[in-house]
Amino acid sequence: MSSPSSNPAYRSEPVVWRREEFWRRPMEFAHPDDIPGQDLPWSDDWFSNQTLKDMLDAESDIGTRPRDCIEKESRWLVSILGEPQKQHLLDVGCGPGLYAEIFSRAGMKVTGIDPSPAAIDYARASAAKAGLDIIYACDSIFTLNADNIYTAAFANYGFINNLHPDLGQDSIKAIHRALAPDGVAVFELLHPATLEQFAPLLWETVDTSYFSPRPHLYLQELVTVDGTSCHAFLTYIFDPDRPDNIGVYRYFFVEYTDSEFKELLHAYGFEILHRHDYRDVITDPDDIHSTYYVVRARKSGD
Ligand SMILES: C[S@@+](CC[C@H](N)C(=O)[O-])C[C@H]1O[C@@H](n2cnc3c(N)ncnc32)[C@H](O)[C@@H]1O
């Protein structure tokens, strides 16, 4: 067995410890802004292509749902919104357009927005191939320049839960602004306690990940802002060949109770229409995706 000094896998000085901030375990946060790192780099070329790959993998539920759920949920939404020909739906975080195409086929006018260039390129090509007239914008909901336009908006798969709480509120505000009077927003949220499904700590060496195309060490820790239900996956990407370039990312998971979310919607000018269990949405009482629920709300007067 080779000694540490002759084994190239060992280094005389563990480079990660040269960085002072890594001595301190980042465990205590008093405010979401204290959590270091950048938010998910959706518009980054590598990240965008990797996340697209997962969303297109029909076997995986990372990034989107199995196709039969997408089909059922989309049909449910079409049925609940009423006459499709009268709808102009804003699909927030539309990804590769898996839902948008079903809405469009049902007769709705659809606009999908997503900051991921790979997802939008794919969505545009797929719609063109299928002869569907869907408007796609490679944009973020925060910079969407739209007032009083859409009859409906859809933000699914825990879109609001996965944002810094301030950005979650900014999204609700932006959706409210984009909707026409009486427009309906449909938010799909994660139940509080879904968090228990995730590993609190992850440490692995990988050839590639969402964050890097090169072999690296992937360290992830679930951290919580003191006394709140704001959690984040804090992720360090350490490439031993680039010791001075450690990537730090954060990915939020904010739990909203029913009443908290309802209060938020009220505060931004929505009137709650209904709260649906996801199992009812896809008419399958045994479905594992029942960790989600759906809130339907109407834009009340400005
Ligand atoms: C979990 S995926 C869901 C994709 C799609 N809604 C689906 O279910 O198939 C989340 C999507 O939200 C997009 N996204 C992230 N931040 C966004 C933002 N600020 N505005 C709009 N979309 C965003 C991502 O690029 C990604 O495609």
Ligand as a Chemical Component Dictionary entry (heavy atoms), coordinates in Angstrom:
data_LIG
# 
_chem_comp.id                   LIG 
_chem_comp.type                 NON-POLYMER 
_chem_comp.pdbx_formal_charge   0 
_chem_comp.three_letter_code    LIG 
# 
loop_
_chem_comp_atom.comp_id 
_chem_comp_atom.atom_id 
_chem_comp_atom.alt_atom_id 
_chem_comp_atom.type_symbol 
_chem_comp_atom.charge 
_chem_comp_atom.model_Cartn_x 
_chem_comp_atom.model_Cartn_y 
_chem_comp_atom.model_Cartn_z 
_chem_comp_atom.pdbx_ordinal 
LIG C1  C1  C 0  -38.224 22.025 -11.622 1  
LIG S1  S1  S 1  -38.101 22.742 -13.215 2  
LIG C2  C2  C 0  -39.788 22.552 -13.787 3  
LIG C3  C3  C 0  -39.949 22.700 -15.273 4  
LIG C4  C4  C 0  -41.406 22.602 -15.774 5  
LIG N1  N1  N 0  -42.289 23.528 -15.100 6  
LIG C5  C5  C 0  -41.933 21.209 -15.617 7  
LIG O1  O1  O 0  -42.537 20.891 -14.593 8  
LIG O2  O2  O -1 -41.717 20.387 -16.534 9  
LIG C6  C6  C 0  -38.041 24.453 -12.757 10 
LIG C7  C7  C 0  -37.859 25.391 -13.938 11 
LIG O3  O3  O 0  -37.937 26.723 -13.423 12 
LIG C8  C8  C 0  -37.063 27.522 -14.172 13 
LIG N2  N2  N 0  -36.759 28.744 -13.417 14 
LIG C9  C9  C 0  -35.845 28.912 -12.445 15 
LIG N3  N3  N 0  -35.821 30.186 -12.035 16 
LIG C10 C10 C 0  -36.747 30.842 -12.771 17 
LIG C11 C11 C 0  -37.196 32.193 -12.823 18 
LIG N4  N4  N 0  -36.668 33.128 -12.033 19 
LIG N5  N5  N 0  -38.185 32.540 -13.693 20 
LIG C12 C12 C 0  -38.742 31.590 -14.492 21 
LIG N6  N6  N 0  -38.344 30.292 -14.492 22 
LIG C13 C13 C 0  -37.370 29.922 -13.648 23 
LIG C14 C14 C 0  -35.859 26.616 -14.384 24 
LIG O4  O4  O 0  -35.028 27.035 -15.445 25 
LIG C15 C15 C 0  -36.521 25.276 -14.626 26 
LIG O5  O5  O 0  -36.704 25.014 -15.996 27 
# 
loop_
_chem_comp_bond.comp_id 
_chem_comp_bond.atom_id_1 
_chem_comp_bond.atom_id_2 
_chem_comp_bond.value_order 
_chem_comp_bond.pdbx_ordinal 
LIG C1  S1  SING 1  
LIG S1  C2  SING 2  
LIG S1  C6  SING 3  
LIG C2  C3  SING 4  
LIG C3  C4  SING 5  
LIG C4  N1  SING 6  
LIG C4  C5  SING 7  
LIG C5  O1  DOUB 8  
LIG C5  O2  SING 9  
LIG C6  C7  SING 10 
LIG C7  O3  SING 11 
LIG C7  C15 SING 12 
LIG O3  C8  SING 13 
LIG C8  N2  SING 14 
LIG C8  C14 SING 15 
LIG N2  C9  SING 16 
LIG N2  C13 SING 17 
LIG C9  N3  DOUB 18 
LIG N3  C10 SING 19 
LIG C10 C11 SING 20 
LIG C10 C13 DOUB 21 
LIG C11 N4  SING 22 
LIG C11 N5  DOUB 23 
LIG N5  C12 SING 24 
LIG C12 N6  DOUB 25 
LIG N6  C13 SING 26 
LIG C14 O4  SING 27 
LIG C14 C15 SING 28 
LIG C15 O5  SING 29 
# 
